Amino acid sequence: MRKIIAILLISYFTNNFNIINAQEIASIFDKIPSNYKKRHAIYDYSETELSNTDTIPDFNSKPNKLKITGIIYQEDGVTPAKDVILYVCQPDENGDYDLKKDELKKRYVNHRGWVKTNDDGRYTLYTFIPGKYERSKELKQIHRVIKEPGKPEYEISSFFFNNDPLIPELTLACRAKAVQSMLRLDKEGDMFVAEKNIKLSKDIVNLQ
């Protein structure tokens, strides 16, 4: 009987230690890195609390306004993912990246935004359709970075556009890959609208 109790106590303390240890490790990744100039821009939001809706700077003055909305799911593709930060940045309508410096001399892309999902996993971004450099062979795109609770930030494929004239020039393999994050645009009034769900990657180790 004493052996059984001893085994149970050892198991209890081991499990609790592992849980606490995992939480401590996870919290490392949830702390904002202290090196401001070298850390990723995903941590540089100015709001005290992010919401699941954001508007890119200059949205009101830009042509081809765009609303992107969808649900971020866990890796099973079914369960909504809560408290996930999605960071986006993009060139302007001419394909130029409008670079600025903040008060601490850190450079950043002006046309950027952050959203953080609620319980339903939904996000909404108000932005505009970017351009690309003339004669460039790159697709028009909006860059994306994800930050899940308990994980380091990681890049995911950019948003591409189904009406991009360069798509027919892509190889079948590149086209198939681009389709996974491609926005199909509809017009509602004076704004384009696209709905795109995101499934989180199972390749990133979850420490929680």
Residue pairs with C-beta under 8 A, 6 or more apart in sequence:
22 207
22 208
23 208
25 207
26 149
26 150
26 151
26 207
26 208
27 150
29 150
29 151
29 152
29 207
30 149
30 150
32 39
32 43
33 39
33 40
33 43
36 44
36 104
36 106
37 104
37 105
37 106
40 87
40 145
40 153
41 87
41 89
41 108
41 109
41 112
41 145
42 85
42 87
42 114
42 145
42 147
42 153
43 153
44 106
44 108
45 114
47 114
50 85
50 114
50 115
50 116
51 115
51 116
52 115
52 116
52 117
52 118
52 122
52 123
52 124
53 115
53 123
53 124
53 125
53 126
54 113
54 114
54 115
54 124
54 125
54 126
55 113
55 125
55 126
55 127
56 88
56 90
56 111
56 112
56 113
56 125
56 126
56 127
56 128
57 110
57 111
57 112
58 92
58 110
58 111
58 128
59 65
59 126
59 127
59 128
62 92
62 93
62 128
63 93
63 128
64 93
64 128
64 129
64 192
65 126
65 127
65 128
65 190
65 191
65 192
66 126
66 127
66 128
66 129
66 185
66 191
66 192
66 193
66 194
67 124
67 125
67 126
67 188
67 191
67 192
67 193
67 194
68 124
68 125
68 127
68 142
68 159
68 183
68 194
68 195
68 196
69 122
69 123
69 124
69 125
69 193
69 194
69 195
69 196
70 122
70 123
70 195
70 196
70 197
70 198
71 80
71 120
71 121
71 122
71 123
71 197
71 198
72 80
72 81
72 84
72 86
72 117
72 121
72 122
72 123
72 197
72 198
72 199
72 200
73 79
73 80
73 81
73 121
73 197
73 198
73 199
73 200
74 80
74 81
74 199
74 200
75 199
75 200
75 201
75 202
77 199
80 117
80 119
80 120
80 121
80 122
81 117
81 121
81 148
81 200
82 117
82 118
82 119
82 121
83 116
83 117
83 149
84 116
84 117
84 121
84 146
84 147
84 148
84 149
84 200
85 114
85 115
85 116
85 146
85 147
85 153
86 114
86 115
86 116
86 117
86 123
86 125
86 144
86 145
86 146
86 198
87 112
87 113
87 114
87 144
87 145
87 146
87 147
87 153
88 112
88 113
88 125
88 127
88 142
88 143
88 144
88 145
88 159
89 97
89 109
89 111
89 112
89 113
89 142
89 143
90 109
90 111
90 112
90 127
90 130
90 141
90 142
90 143
91 97
91 98
91 111
91 130
91 131
91 132
92 98
92 111
92 130
92 131
93 128
93 129
93 130
93 131
94 131
95 130
95 131
95 132
95 133
95 134
95 136
95 140
96 131
96 133
97 109
97 111
98 109
98 110
98 111
99 107
99 108
99 109
99 110
100 107
100 108
100 110
101 107
101 108
102 108
111 127
111 130
113 125
113 127
115 123
115 124
115 125
117 123
127 142
129 140
129 161
129 185
129 192
130 140
130 141
130 142
131 140
132 138
132 139
132 140
137 166
137 169
138 166
139 158
139 160
139 161
139 164
139 166
139 167
139 178
140 160
140 161
140 164
141 158
141 159
141 160
141 161
142 158
142 159
143 155
143 158
144 155
144 156
144 157
144 158
144 159
144 181
145 153
145 154
145 155
145 156
146 153
146 154
146 155
146 156
146 198
146 200
146 201
147 153
148 200
148 204
148 206
149 208
150 206
150 207
150 208
151 204
151 205
151 206
151 207
152 204
154 201
154 204
156 181
156 198
156 201
157 177
157 178
157 180
157 181
158 181
159 181
159 182
159 183
159 196
160 178
160 181
160 182
160 183
161 182
161 183
161 185
162 182
162 183
162 184
162 185
163 185
167 175
167 178
170 178
181 196
183 194
183 196
184 194
185 192
185 193
185 194
186 192
186 193
186 194
187 193
